[in-house]
Amino acid sequence: MEIEPLSADNIKPFIELVLELWTDCTFDEEYENYKNLLDAKNEICYLIKQQEIYIGFVHVAVRNDYVEGATKLPVAYLEALYVKPNYQNLGVGKKLVEVGENWSRQKGCGQLASDTELSNSKSIDFHKKIGFEEANRIVCFIKDL
């Protein structure tokens, strides 16, 4: 398996993976969002491929504001992680997170934070398996005015 940073050469297959994760988004919308990361200093995405097939990605950012459970700033934040279903439970996600951790250390971060939906037990189990500790659980509300 080969890991490479997001670039102009691989942004199209990257967006295709993003759309597998967030199925309610559109290609054009996500392309506009992610093309700005090509030159970003405090955010990065890495893709992983097996042979010539891209099978997953990680998106990590540096945050300098409040992050639930963090005790040090800046904090690296796992903004997104996706591995195609056929490649899950093979260490691919762990490998992507490790690359994100290395980048985060280079950026001066001493902690990596993440989140997931309360109902996403698969993601919760994955986080715990690779060394994350649960910091808090919240329920968010909204009311139309």
C-alpha positions as CSV (number, residue, x, y, z in Angstrom):
1,M,0.0,0.0,0.0
2,E,1.1,3.5,-0.8
3,I,0.2,6.7,1.0
4,E,0.4,10.1,-0.7
5,P,-0.7,13.6,0.2
6,L,-3.6,15.2,-1.5
7,S,-2.5,16.9,-4.8
8,A,-3.9,18.2,-8.0
9,D,-3.1,14.8,-9.5
10,N,-5.2,12.8,-7.1
11,I,-8.0,15.3,-6.1
12,K,-10.6,13.6,-8.4
13,P,-10.3,10.1,-6.8
14,F,-10.0,11.8,-3.4
15,I,-13.4,13.6,-3.9
16,E,-14.9,10.3,-5.1
17,L,-13.9,8.8,-1.7
18,V,-15.3,11.8,0.1
19,L,-18.6,11.2,-1.6
20,E,-18.6,7.6,-0.4
21,L,-18.3,8.9,3.1
22,W,-20.7,11.8,2.8
23,T,-23.3,10.6,0.3
24,D,-25.5,13.7,0.5
25,C,-22.8,16.0,-0.9
26,T,-22.0,16.8,-4.5
27,F,-18.7,16.5,-6.4
28,D,-18.6,20.2,-7.3
29,E,-19.3,21.2,-3.7
30,E,-16.6,19.0,-2.2
31,Y,-14.1,19.9,-4.9
32,E,-14.5,23.6,-4.0
33,N,-14.1,22.7,-0.3
34,Y,-11.0,20.6,-0.7
35,K,-9.1,22.4,-3.5
36,N,-8.2,25.0,-0.9
37,L,-6.4,22.4,1.1
38,L,-3.8,21.9,-1.7
39,D,-1.9,24.9,-0.4
40,A,-3.0,24.8,3.3
41,K,-0.4,25.0,6.0
42,N,-2.5,23.7,8.9
43,E,-4.6,21.1,7.2
44,I,-3.6,18.0,5.2
45,C,-5.3,15.0,3.6
46,Y,-3.5,11.7,2.8
47,L,-4.8,9.0,0.4
48,I,-3.9,5.4,0.5
49,K,-4.0,3.1,-2.5
50,Q,-3.5,-0.5,-3.2
51,Q,-1.9,-1.0,-6.6
52,E,-3.7,1.7,-8.5
53,I,-7.0,1.8,-6.5
54,Y,-7.5,4.5,-3.9
55,I,-9.1,2.8,-0.9
56,G,-9.2,5.5,1.8
57,F,-8.2,8.9,3.1
58,V,-7.5,10.9,6.3
59,H,-8.0,14.6,6.8
60,V,-6.2,16.3,9.7
61,A,-6.2,19.9,10.8
62,V,-4.5,22.0,13.4
63,R,-7.0,23.8,15.8
64,N,-6.0,26.6,18.1
65,D,-9.3,27.0,19.7
66,Y,-11.2,25.0,22.3
67,V,-11.4,21.2,21.6
68,E,-13.4,19.0,23.9
69,G,-11.1,17.0,26.2
70,A,-7.8,18.7,25.0
71,T,-5.3,19.9,27.6
72,K,-2.8,21.4,25.2
73,L,-3.0,23.8,22.3
74,P,-2.5,23.6,19.4
75,V,-4.5,20.4,18.9
76,A,-4.5,18.2,15.8
77,Y,-8.0,17.2,14.8
78,L,-9.0,14.1,12.9
79,E,-11.6,15.9,10.6
80,A,-12.3,12.8,8.5
81,L,-11.2,9.2,8.1
82,Y,-12.6,6.8,5.5
83,V,-11.7,3.4,4.3
84,K,-13.7,1.5,1.7
85,P,-15.7,-1.3,3.3
86,N,-13.8,-4.1,1.6
87,Y,-10.5,-2.8,3.1
88,Q,-11.8,-2.2,6.7
89,N,-10.4,-4.2,9.6
90,L,-7.1,-4.7,7.8
91,G,-5.1,-1.9,9.5
92,V,-5.6,0.6,6.7
93,G,-7.4,3.2,9.0
94,K,-4.8,2.8,11.7
95,K,-2.0,3.4,9.1
96,L,-3.8,6.5,7.9
97,V,-4.2,7.8,11.4
98,E,-0.5,7.2,12.1
99,V,0.5,9.3,9.1
100,G,-1.8,12.0,10.4
101,E,-0.2,11.7,13.9
102,N,3.3,12.1,12.4
103,W,2.2,15.2,10.5
104,S,0.6,16.6,13.7
105,R,3.8,16.2,15.7
106,Q,5.7,18.1,13.0
107,K,3.1,20.9,13.5
108,G,3.9,21.0,17.2
109,C,0.7,19.3,18.4
110,G,0.8,17.2,21.5
111,Q,-2.7,15.7,21.2
112,L,-5.0,14.4,18.4
113,A,-8.7,14.8,18.9
114,S,-11.6,13.3,17.0
115,D,-15.4,12.9,17.1
116,T,-18.1,10.6,15.8
117,E,-21.9,10.3,16.2
118,L,-23.1,8.6,19.4
119,S,-24.8,5.9,17.2
120,N,-21.6,5.1,15.2
121,S,-20.4,2.2,17.4
122,K,-18.1,0.9,14.7
123,S,-16.2,4.3,14.7
124,I,-16.2,4.4,18.5
125,D,-14.7,0.9,18.7
126,F,-12.1,1.8,16.1
127,H,-11.0,5.0,18.0
128,K,-10.7,3.0,21.3
129,K,-8.8,0.2,19.5
130,I,-6.1,2.6,18.2
131,G,-5.6,4.4,21.5
132,F,-8.1,7.2,21.8
133,E,-9.8,7.8,25.1
134,E,-13.4,9.0,25.3
135,A,-13.4,12.7,26.4
136,N,-17.1,13.4,26.6
137,R,-20.5,12.6,25.2
138,I,-23.0,15.3,24.1
139,V,-26.3,15.7,22.5
140,C,-26.8,18.8,20.3
141,F,-30.1,20.6,19.9
142,I,-31.5,23.2,17.5
143,K,-34.8,25.1,17.5
144,D,-36.2,27.0,14.5
145,L,-37.2,30.6,15.4
